Amino acid sequence: MRKRFLYYTLLLFVVPMLTNCTPSASVAPTRLPATPTPTSVAAPLPTPVPAQTSQQKTISVWTHNLSGNVEGDVLVAAAKEFEQMQSEYKIDLVSIAPEIYADRVTGSAQSGSLPCVLEFDGPYLYSFAWPGYLQPIDRFVSAEMRADFLPSIIAQGTFDGKLYSLGQFDSGLAIYGNRQYLTVAGVRIPTFDEPWSLAEFEEALEKLTALPEVEHALDMKINYGRGEFYTYGFSPILQSFGGDLIDRQTYQQASAVLDGPQSVAAMQHFQSWFQKGWASKSITTDDEFYVSRKVALSWVGHWMYNPYKDGLGEDLVLLPMPDFGYGPKTGMGSWSWGITGNCQDPAGAWAFIEHLLSPEEILRVTDANGAVPARQSALAQSGLYGETGPLHLFVQQLNSDRAVPRPITPAYATISTAFAEAVENIVNGADVQTELTQAAQKIDQDIEDHQGYSIE
């Protein structure tokens, strides 16, 4: 039987997530310049629909976005538009404050009173799918529709060979650079096809730190604090060194992987960037790259494009993730939609999700939050992410094997917490091998405590 130990995972729903991977409310992306969208996207928001009639079916939908939040406002508009197009349905849209979202979802999951449609952060869906709190959506998704989504979206939404969720947008990790500093320091500007090697990357950090205008070459967003960004932003370093957070063949142990020689080497290099003064653990704001310009490079996601572009103008350049020996790797994943196991009208629930996943709605929400559109057909219409757009690099990375989903296991919550704690200690000078071994042991213990998260 499946062991329904979900409470420990859902507590992490309150951990800020990029997802759109945005690390915290303080760094939420500002509205990006409008992207070219179909006429329906630019049209005025729909007018209110008539009151529910006895013939209407109600679809309950929970979201962590609130009215006044850009994504929340777009979602409200999308629900009203759906009701106009599908008059037999009434959307009961419930916005739950982020600080109580975890408790609300946890309690409802355990009591069997979840809504029909649930929004959740991508890597945490496995903790819902494992005990049966979600139902697969494969039967609703045509081969043509599936092929239109970014492969990263499909990878994130799949568990035990079944598709459980799809999202309107994805996230991306890259390095923003100050073109002027790179030129003066004589540092090659890398491309998607020719990224920096480890030696080039560290040489660039040394050269850039030597510039009189620069205090530290690299902002690693340590100011975001221990949390989901530490896993999202720094596990790609492990993977590019040939290590990882867990054995992905069996998902049964982190030992010898997270604390194996390749992962240890990765985090030793990471630690050395701080010890040599190339990166700083004392940066407390987001503005040293684009306001004071005391930093030459910023290791962060798509959500910082707007302020960075406003601050640096033509000096801003977007750089691909480096290749530390096993290929460049990037973080990915964001909020997505699924149908709960207790939903009595899964076809109606899917009809609403399908509406949210239309290219028009995807463009509407990504115009508001600046995230990466999840479908190729929407990307083709995006002024930011299309082939000639300034952020197309994120799409190139997500469309390749460089995008690595966070571990596809219900143990992910423990993995993320343990690794983030190790990262914090490593930044502060702790022994790398010791920290990674302790993290691996915590993860292995969690897996053992849950009988390997086996599915029977």
Summary of the structure (lengths in Angstrom):
residues: 456
radius of gyration: 21.9
end to end distance: 6.2
largest distance: 72.2
contacts: 1596
relative contact order: 0.20
helix: 45%
strand: 14%
